[in-house]
Structure formats: C-alpha cells, structure tokens
Amino acid sequence: MRAQRMESIGTLAGGIAHDLNNILTPIMMSIEMLKATTTHPKAQHILETIEMTTRRGADIVRQVLSFARGMKGDRVEVQPRHLLKDIQALIKETLPKTSG
C-alpha cells in the first residue's frame, strides 16, 4: 500500500513538473526576445530578474522530475551568503519602496 502511494505521488509530481515546464518555456523564450529588443537599462534589469527567477523555477521542476523518476541527486554544499544575496536582490526588485 505504501509503495503504491509513493508511486502515485511520483506520478503526480511528474505530471505537475511537466505542466510547469510547459508554462516556463514560453516565458524564457519571451524574455530572450524582449532582451534583444530593448536597450533601456531599467527594462534590461527587470528582464534579468524575471529570467533569474524563471531559471530557479525550471531548476525546481528538474528536481521534481528527478524525484518522480526516482533518481538520486548529487549533494552539493550550499553557500548561504550567496542565497541570501539573491533573496535580498529579489526582494528589492519585487517589493515597493516605502518612504520613511
């Protein structure tokens, strides 16, 4: 029973991952096209932020697909400093600036 449940979870995760991948692919293609057509620095920066977060989403999809297929992943050392810098930059770009 437990094995069937795990297999069902893997199948569900694989289906969701494929659907998300289908959503992310045209976004990535659009970002590339927009970056090629604009020279405005602010617009370029926004597109780079969108590209970075979309790539993160694609990485998560790959991880879910690996889980669904039962593949073992390589363990890597995480550098929290780099993650925190990325999170800080993302928050600065996403949240409105408040006066005060």
Secondary structure, 3 states (H helix, E strand, C coil): CHHHHHHHHHHHHHHHHHHHHHHHHHHHHHHHHHHHHCCCHHHHHHHHHHHHHHHHHHHHHHHHHHHHHCCCCCCCCCCHHHHHHHHHHHHHHHCCCCCC
